[in-house]
Amino acid sequence: MRRFIPAWTALALALLLATIAVGQGSTRVDGQIFDIQGKPWVGITVVLKSESGQAYTLKTDKDGKFSQLLPTGGNYAISVVYDPNKPSYTEPHTIHAGESNDITINFKDVAAQQAANPDEQKKAEEAANSFKGMKVHFDAGVAAMSDSNTLRQQLASAPADQKSAIQDKLNADAQTAVTEFQQAEQATSAKDVKNHALVWANLGEAYDAAGKYDDAATAYQKAIDLQPTAPYYTHLSTSLANAAASQHDPAVAQQKVTDAGGDCDKAAALDPTNASTASLCWKNLGIILNNKGDLKDAILPFQKATAANPKDAQSWFLLGGALTGTIDTKQEGDKVVYIIPPGTTDAYQKCIDADPNGPYAPQAKAALDNISALSGGVSTQVGFDDKSKNKKKK
């Protein structure tokens, strides 16, 4: 039987995989300094210095505490100036944007550690240098991915004779990002769990950009093992779905799709109050299956996306498109009757209801009109003129 194929065939991923850079946006640091006796150190000078050289000089209050708002997160050197004529005591700290950054420096503990291990300060300096080296590679990887995102936008509208050159640059950027994030991962301390997870996640994105989806899935899984988050599970799901789409073994592909769906459920469980988390994850899975031509298999992910976020007009439209793509036909007498899957018109109508003035509403209305035109079937009679019809009536 013939199937009715919708006008749209290739869809863009709803989730744009943006590089997850170290702490961006305004953030707060709260700290407390204790002296050699373990008591709050009042009026001591504290200097916070970013890698760009921006410094903030503070004084502790009566409880030895200090607070500072910073424009960005990242790697900061926090120094305690206890004697202007002597080198200050400095510790490296990673400041995370949008999170609680509580820092305590207790010189009683510092002294005890140095007494137990004279090389403690040297190790601390080595750790700081190692972090600095990691950050250099990490920033280089982020820059390559940023350039890749710009080129990808250019590729979409570039003339045909320019596409090949842009694609070559995209491939080069992706490989550069992979190499830089690999080196950043090797330089990251195993104890620095948050940054280690962050590097693995960015390496996963670089592998995705390079079309190495299995490697991307492995990298995202390592990030999850260190720090499970909803975005990491969403990225992992998308990578597994892309890996499934490129598989030649149907059994392996199906297992990857199943695993991708499981990761969407895990993302939703970690962020249950955010309707868009599960919706985006399931939507991307559906889009990848749709683009592969597996319209029937794409229906369930789109249904789950609409269930997770019933206000998402795009998900309803995509569900309607997948259902439309599976319309079948059968012959009844002199007519071809179209078998329209249940829920098709409902999906388009809910798309319109969710966002009547949005970009998908006109297309959904047109799809409803087309489906309505098909509902009566199409005659297959040919070769009858008026006379023959009249004769037949007699």
N, C-alpha and C positions, 0 to 999 in steps of 0.2 A: 504494500500500500504506500501511497505517496504521503509525504509529510510536508506540512506548511512551515517553511523556514522564514524567520523574521528578517527584516531588512538589516538589522545590526548583527554583526558576526563577531567582531573583536572588541573586547572591552578593556579599559585600563583599570589597573588595580586601584581599589578605593583607598587602600592604605599606602601612603607615600613613606617609604622607609627613610626617615631623616636621621642623620648621624647623631648619636647620643653623646654629646660633648660633655666634658667635666664641668660641673656646677656653673650654670648660667643664670643670670638674674640676681636681684638684690637678695642678700642673705645676712644673717646675724651670727655673731660669735659671742659667747659668754664664757668667761674664764675666771679662774681663781688661782692665786699664787700663795704657796706656803713656804715659810722660811726653813732654815736648817733645824729648827726646833719642832717643826711641824705645825707652827702657828700661822694664822693669816698674816701675810706680809703687807703691811699698810704703806701706801705712798710709794711703792716701788715702780720704776718705769718699765713699761712693756711696749715693745715695738712689733707691729705686724707688717710684714713686707711681702708683697706679691712678687712673682717671677718677673713681672714687667718693671719692677723697681718702685712701684707705688708703696709708700710707707705710711703707717698710722701709729702715732706715739700717744700712749695712754698712761694714766696713773691709777694704781689700784686704790679702792676705797677702804673704809675702816674694817671691812671684812676680807680684804685682800682680793676683791673681785673687780673685774673690768668687763665692759661690753663695747662692741663696735659693730656698726652696720657696714657691710662691704658691698661694692657694686657687682662683684662677680665671685663665684666660687673658684676653686683651683688649689694650687700648691702655694702655701704661705710659710715663711720662716717666722717663728715667734720667738723673740729674744727678750730676756730679762736682764736689764742693765742695773746690776747691784753695786757697781763701782765704776765711775766714769773713766778711771785710769787703768782699768783692766778689761780684757775681752769679755763681752757679754755671754751669757749662757743661751744657746739657741737650739730649738727643736723644730723639725719640719712637721707640718700638719696639713692634711687635705681638708679643705673647707667645702662642704657640699651644699649647694643652693637648695633652698626649699626644705631643708632638714635641720634638726637640732644640732648645733655645733657647740658642745660643751667641752672645754679644755681645762685640765687641771695640771699644774706643775708644782710638785712638792719636793723641795730641795732636801728634805730629810730622806726621802726615798731615793733621790738622785745620788746623794752622798753614799747611801748604803749600797746602791748598785755599783758605784764606781769603786768603793772599797772592796767589794766582793770580786770585781772584775775590772782591773785597771784599763782594759782595752774597751770598756763600755762606750766611752765618748768617741773613740775612733770608729766603733761599729755604727754608732749613731750618725756620724759624718758620712760613712760609707753608704748607709741606707739613704741618706738625703741625696747623695750624688747619684745613687742608683735610680731614685725616683725622678730626679732631674733628667737623666738619660731616657727613662721611659716616657716622660712628658714630651721630649723632643720628637720621638718617633710617633707618639700618639697624635700630636698636633700636625705632623706631616701627613699622617693618614687621614685626619679630618679634612685637611686642605685638599687632598686628592679627591675625597668623596664630595666635597663641596663643588669642586670644579666639574666633577662627573655629573652632578645634579644640574648644573648650568648647561652643560653640553647636551644632556638628555632633553631639556626643554628646547634647545636650538634644533635638535635632530627632528623633533615633531613637525616643525614648520619649514625646515630647510629644503631648498630645491633638490631634485633628484641627483644632480651631478655633484652635490656637496655632501650628501649623506655618508658616502663611504669614508671620506676623510674624517668626518666627525665621529663616526663609529670607531675608527682606528684610535682616535684620541680617547674615546670612552674606554676602550679596552685597555689602553696604556694606563689611564687613571685608576682603573679597577685593580690592575696588577700592582701598581705603586702602593695603593691603599693596603692591599693584602700584605705586601712585604713589610710596610711600615708598622702595621698593627701586629704582625708576627714578631717583629723585633721588640715592640712595646710590651707584648705579652711575656717575652723572655726576660725583660728587664724588670717586670713587676714583682714585688715581694709577695710570697704566698700568704703572708700575714695581712696584706692589704686587700681584704676580701672585696670591698666595694669596687675599688679601681680595677682589680683583677677581673671581676665580672663585667665591668664596663668595657674593658679592652676586648674580652672575648665576644661581647655583643657587637662591638664595632667591626671586629674581624669577620663575624658572621655576615654583617651587611656588605662588607667588601667582597666576600665570596659570592654573595647573591648577585652583586653588580657584575662579577666576572662570569656568572652563569654556572658556578660550581655549587650547586644546590645541596648536594650531600655533605660537602665540606662546611657549608653554611649551617646546616642543621646540627652538625657536630659541634661547631663553635657556639651556637646558641644554647645547646644542651649543657655545655661546660659553664656558660654564664649562669644558667638556671641552677646547676649543681652548687654554685657558689652563693647565689642570691636569687631565689625564685621571685619573679615579678610578672605581672600580667603582660606588659609589653614584650618581655623576652619570650613568653609562651606564644604570643601572637606572631612574632617574627619566626619562631620555630615552626609553627603551623604553616605559614606561607612558604617557607623553604621546603618543607616536606611535600606540600602540594605541588610546587614547581618540580621537585625531584620526581614525583609520581608522573607528572605530565611528560617528562622526558624518558620515562622507563619503557622498555620494550617487552618486559615480562609482566603480563597482566596481573599475576598473583602478587608480585612485589609492588606494583603500582597501587593495587587495591589496599595493601597493608599500609602503605605510606599515607594514603588518603584517610584510612581509619585512624591512624596515629595523629594525623593533622587535626581531625575532628576532636579527638581526645584532648589535644592541647588547647583547643578553643574552650572546651569545658573547664580546663584548669585555669585558663586566663580569667574566665568569668568568676570562678570560685575565689580567686585572689582579689578581684575587684567587683564585688557583687552589687555595689551601689551605682556603678557607672554602666548605664545601658549600652553605651557605644562600644565598650570593650569587647563583649562577646559578639555584638553585631558586626563590627569591623572584621573580626577574625573569621566568622562564618561567611561573611560577604566575599572576602578575598578567596576563600576556598572555593566558593561557588563560581567566582569569576574565572579562576584558573581552569576549573573543569569545563566551564562554558567555552573558553577560548580553545580548549583542546578538542571541542566538539562533543563532549560527554554531557549533552543538555539534560538528559534524564537524571544523571548522577548529580547535576548541579542544582536540581530542584530542592532536595533536602537541606543543603547548606543555606540556600536563600530563604527557605521556610524558617529555619532556625534563626537567621539574621532578623527576619521580620518579627519573630516571636520575642527576641531579645530587645528589640527597639521598634515597636509598632509605629513610631512617628517618623521613621526613616523612609522618605519617599523613594529614594534610590533603590533600597532593598526590595520594596514592593514592585518597582518597575522591572528590576532584574528577575524577580520571581515570575512576573507575568511573561517576560521574554523567554525564560527557560521553558515554561509551560506551553507557550505558543510554539516553540520549536519542536515540541513533541506531539503536535496535532497530527492525527492519523486520518485515513479515509477508508470508506467502504462503499461498495456498489449496492444500491437499493433500487431495483427496477431500472429506470432510465436516468437515474441520478447518482452522482458521486456525493456522498454525505460525509461531512467533516466531523470527526470525533474530537471534540474540544475537551481537554482534561478539566476535571472539576477544580474550581478555584482560580481559573485563568482570568475571567472577567472581574472577579472579586479582587484579585491582586492589582489590576490596573485601576479599579475604582478607588481602592485604598491608597494607591499612589497619588491620585488626584486629591483625595480627601486630606492626606497628610500635608500636601503643599500645593494648593490650587494654583498658585502663581509661579511655581518653581519651574525649572528647566525640563523636568520630566513630564509635567502635566499635559502639554500639547501632544507629546508622543504617545502617552497613555490613552488620550482621547482618540487619537487616530487609530490605535490598535483596537480599541473597543469598537469603533466603526467598522474596521475590517472584519472583526470576528462576527459582528452582527450581520454583515453581508454574506458570510459563509454559512450562517445558521440554517438557511433554507436549502442548502445543497446546490449542486450545479448539474443542469441537464446534459446528458450525453447523447441525445437524439440528434441526428444530422440527416440532411437530404430530403426533407419534407417541404413541398411548396404548398401554396394555398389550396390548389385543387385537390391534391392528395389528402390534405387535412380534411377538406370538406367531404371527400369521398369516404374517408375513414369514419367521420361522424355519422354518415348515413348507415 
